Amino acid sequence: MPHAVASMVQANVSARKDFLPSPFFMNMLL
């Protein structure tokens, strides 16, 4: 389950890279 969520989050970040930087989102998740 967590893996699927991570994949979804990654896809979202990739889709809106301009809106939210991946590092920031990753930090939030961690």
DSSP file (Angstrom, degrees, kcal/mol; ACC not computed):
  #  RESIDUE AA STRUCTURE BP1 BP2  ACC     N-H-->O    O-->H-N    N-H-->O    O-->H-N    TCO  KAPPA ALPHA  PHI   PSI    X-CA   Y-CA   Z-CA
    1    1 A M     >        0   0    0      0, 0.0     4,-2.2     0, 0.0     5,-0.2   0.000 360.0 360.0 360.0 -52.4    0.0    0.0    0.0
    2    2 A P  H  >  +     0   0    0      0, 0.0     4,-2.7     0, 0.0     5,-0.2   0.891 360.0  55.6 -56.5 -38.5    2.6    2.6    1.0
    3    3 A H  H  > S+     0   0    0      1,-0.2     4,-2.5     2,-0.2     5,-0.2   0.923 106.6  49.4 -60.8 -44.2    4.5    1.8   -2.3
    4    4 A A  H  > S+     0   0    0      1,-0.2     4,-2.5     2,-0.2    -1,-0.2   0.919 111.1  49.9 -61.3 -43.4    1.4    2.6   -4.3
    5    5 A V  H  X S+     0   0    0     -4,-2.2     4,-2.8     1,-0.2    -1,-0.2   0.924 110.0  50.5 -61.7 -44.0    0.9    5.9   -2.5
    6    6 A A  H  X S+     0   0    0     -4,-2.7     4,-2.7     1,-0.2    -1,-0.2   0.907 109.9  50.7 -60.6 -41.9    4.6    6.8   -3.1
    7    7 A S  H  X S+     0   0    0     -4,-2.5     4,-2.4     2,-0.2    -1,-0.2   0.918 111.0  48.5 -62.3 -43.3    4.2    6.1   -6.8
    8    8 A M  H  X S+     0   0    0     -4,-2.5     4,-2.5     2,-0.2    -2,-0.2   0.927 111.8  49.1 -63.1 -44.7    1.1    8.2   -6.9
    9    9 A V  H  X S+     0   0    0     -4,-2.8     4,-2.8     1,-0.2    -2,-0.2   0.922 110.2  51.4 -60.4 -44.3    2.8   11.1   -5.1
   10   10 A Q  H  X S+     0   0    0     -4,-2.7     4,-2.6     1,-0.2    -1,-0.2   0.914 110.0  49.3 -59.9 -42.9    5.8   10.8   -7.5
   11   11 A A  H  X S+     0   0    0     -4,-2.4     4,-2.4     2,-0.2    -1,-0.2   0.913 111.0  50.1 -62.9 -42.7    3.5   11.0  -10.5
   12   12 A N  H  X S+     0   0    0     -4,-2.5     4,-2.5     2,-0.2    -2,-0.2   0.930 111.4  48.0 -61.2 -46.2    1.7   14.0   -9.0
   13   13 A V  H  < S+     0   0    0     -4,-2.8    -1,-0.2     1,-0.2    -2,-0.2   0.912 111.9  49.8 -61.4 -42.6    5.0   15.8   -8.4
   14   14 A S  H >< S+     0   0    0     -4,-2.6     3,-0.7     1,-0.2    -1,-0.2   0.885 110.9  50.5 -63.5 -37.7    6.2   14.9  -11.9
   15   15 A A  H 3< S+     0   0    0     -4,-2.4     2,-0.3     1,-0.3     3,-0.2   0.900 123.0  29.5 -68.7 -41.1    2.9   16.3  -13.3
   16   16 A R  T 3X S+     0   0    0     -4,-2.5     4,-2.1     1,-0.2    -1,-0.3  -0.500  70.2 143.6-119.4  63.4    3.2   19.6  -11.4
   17   17 A K  T <4 S+     0   0    0     -3,-0.7    -1,-0.2    -2,-0.3    -2,-0.1   0.828  75.4  53.7 -69.1 -30.5    6.9   20.1  -11.0
   18   18 A D  T  4 S+     0   0    0     -3,-0.2    -1,-0.2     1,-0.1    -2,-0.1   0.880 109.7  47.2 -70.7 -37.9    6.4   23.9  -11.5
   19   19 A F  T  4 S+     0   0    0      1,-0.3    -2,-0.2    -6,-0.1    -1,-0.1   0.970 127.1  12.8 -69.9 -53.9    3.9   24.1   -8.7
   20   20 A L  S  < S-     0   0    0     -4,-2.1    -1,-0.3    -7,-0.2     2,-0.1  -0.985  76.7-127.1-131.0 126.2    5.7   22.0   -6.0
   21   21 A P     >  -     0   0    0      0, 0.0     4,-1.9     0, 0.0     5,-0.2  -0.415  20.7-128.3 -67.2 142.8    9.4   21.0   -6.1
   22   22 A S  H  > S+     0   0    0      1,-0.2     4,-3.0     2,-0.2     5,-0.2   0.891 105.7  56.7 -61.0 -41.4    9.9   17.3   -5.5
   23   23 A P  H  > S+     0   0    0      0, 0.0     4,-2.7     0, 0.0    -1,-0.2   0.921 107.6  48.6 -57.5 -43.7   12.5   17.8   -2.7
   24   24 A F  H  > S+     0   0    0      2,-0.2     4,-2.2     1,-0.2    -2,-0.2   0.936 113.6  45.8 -61.7 -46.8   10.0   19.8   -0.7
   25   25 A F  H  X S+     0   0    0     -4,-1.9     4,-2.4     1,-0.2    -1,-0.2   0.906 112.5  51.2 -62.8 -41.7    7.3   17.2   -1.1
   26   26 A M  H  X S+     0   0    0     -4,-3.0     4,-2.6     1,-0.2    -1,-0.2   0.918 109.2  50.7 -62.8 -42.9    9.6   14.4   -0.3
   27   27 A N  H  < S+     0   0    0     -4,-2.7    -1,-0.2    -5,-0.2    -2,-0.2   0.905 109.1  51.7 -60.3 -41.7   10.7   16.2    2.9
   28   28 A M  H  < S+     0   0    0     -4,-2.2    -1,-0.2     1,-0.2    -2,-0.2   0.914 110.6  48.0 -61.4 -43.3    7.1   16.7    3.8
   29   29 A L  H  <        0   0    0     -4,-2.4    -2,-0.2     1,-0.3    -1,-0.2   0.915 360.0 360.0 -64.4 -42.2    6.4   12.9    3.4
   30   30 A L     <        0   0    0     -4,-2.6    -1,-0.3    -5,-0.2    -2,-0.2   0.498 360.0 360.0 -73.5 360.0    9.5   12.0    5.4
